[in-house]
Amino acid sequence: MFLHRPRRALSAVLAAATVTLGAGLIAAPAAQAAEIGTLAITPATGTDETGMGFTTSGACPDTATYVIASVKGSGFPADGQNVVGNAPIETYNTTPEGGMVIPLTSTMRDYANIAGFSTLQGKYTFTVTCRTAFNGTSLGDFTGSVWFTSNTAYQTNDPDVKTDTTTALAVSPSGSTEQGDAVTLTATVAPAGAAGTVQFRDGATALGSPVTVSGGTATLTTTNLAAGSHSLTAEFTPSSTSYNGSVSAAVTHQVNAAAAKPTTTALAVSPADSAEQFSPVTLSATVTPAGAAGSVKFTDTVGGTATTIGTVPAAGGQATLTTSSLAPGEHSFTATFVPQNGAAYLPSDSGNVPFTVGAFEGVSTSEDITTTVEAGALVISVEDPHVVLPSPKLDANGELLTTAGALNPVTLTDTRAGNPGWTVSGQVSDFSDGATHAINGQNLGWTPNVIDHVSAQTVTAGAKVDAAAGAEPSDSGTAGLKSSHTLANGKGLGTSHLGADLSLNVPTSTVAGTYTATLTLTAI
């Protein structure tokens, strides 16, 4: 957070810097004063095209009113090249410590291009000079450096000088814990920017795998410390050759043996309450906590005498035993948990579960004798579902167009059990040319007939249905076959063939075209 905002717009500084650079190479101030502080360069690492900035470690002397900045190094003039033009100090923001925050308006690649070279290499030193507006004499300098390890990448620490690190270890909970409790080890690495991993150790033994340092810290939580005294350390291994590794001071941590934990055991018997002799009886024990290692001893008490009928290992808190050798009489079952490690868990008892075994009364079996009378089916079909009537002709009175034909034979087969009898009926839809024109279905009539049938059947043709005398498409009546009418009635099993003579009256107003209707034949 900055404590001071400039009273003049930052654009003035940028403009000043631009004018200075536009003028070509301008040498740094000729007269240099003693260095009065350092520059923090941000970001600490970057490329030749990264925007950089400075923060001075303190304020300029009181007599200084302006600052100018320059850079020296391979490719630049020996006296340095300006990177910030002469600008009032009040232009810049300040830090709580009084330092100035000075942004650069160009990149190192820009400055190299202005100086006329292309390869950035080695150390480049920046100097911020405190001065007055028109006096080039330095009143105090702040300096800082970057190192280009390639033509495009820089860092703010000297690659030839390794930075020492320190590692501190904190253990939580501190002092001591009980065996099996979670213990958290937190390593703090300084400086915080040092990247790498931390290997936590218990004496010489590694605890887990190395943990990556993030934000200067690395953390490991373990529940595997054995009872006893432990000497815990954290060893930092840097991933960069710019840093030296470090090991924390040892932290002593006492792990106390855990007190034996209580357990509970519950017993369920299936079937409940009673069973017949020689029938399987299942005893199921549930041990809590489920992680308690050990076994369950099942006991059967009869007449005051207790007998162990089996011991089963507990797995996931469950143990099951099935027996079919119980004698007739009154029984009392008990499940007892026996821990594998008496120092870790306490034993527990389910208490008695009463059970009665009845005398064996023999066994029986049975067979079913079944026969099936098939339901049969009522089937109706036509071999050719398409009937084509001749084109209607004008009748003698000139009032209607008429045509006639025959229904294709209808086959009906009845194989149903019970000989219920049947009826075949028909109903027609309106005729349509597939567009907007229609012939009313009332204009179709029929005269049913029976073609043939088997001797076991009695079949009667339905009554004649007269066609309407040219009902218009809009007529909503139910004449003709527009409503359902009987084609034939029959009784008896077997196959019949049915037919009908068709007659169609067409209004003379009907538009020319091919008209089709659907005659639906239903057998019930």
Secondary structure, DSSP 8 states (H G I E B T S, - for coil): --SB--SS-HHHHHHHHHHHHHT------SS---EEEEEEEESSEEETT---EEEESS---TT--EEEEEEEETTS-TT-EEEEEEEEGGGSEE-TTS-EEEE-SS-HHHHHHHHT-----EEEEEEEEEE-SS--S-SEEEEEEEEESSSSEEESS-TTS-B--EEEEEEES-SEEETTS-EEEEEEEESTT--EEEEEEETTEE-SS-EE-BTTEEEEEES---SEEEEEEEEEEESSTTB--EE---EEEEEE----B--EEEEEEESSSEEETTS-EEEEEEEESTT--EEEEEEEEETTEEEEEEEEE-BTTEEEEEE----SEEEEEEEEEEES-TTTB--EE---EEEEEE-------------------EEEEES---------EE-TTSSEEEEEEE---EEEEE--TT---EEEEEEE--EE-SSS-EE-GGGEEEEEEEEEE-TT-EEEE---B---SS--TT-----GGGS-EEEEEEESSEEEEEEEEEEEEEETT--SS--B--EEEEE-
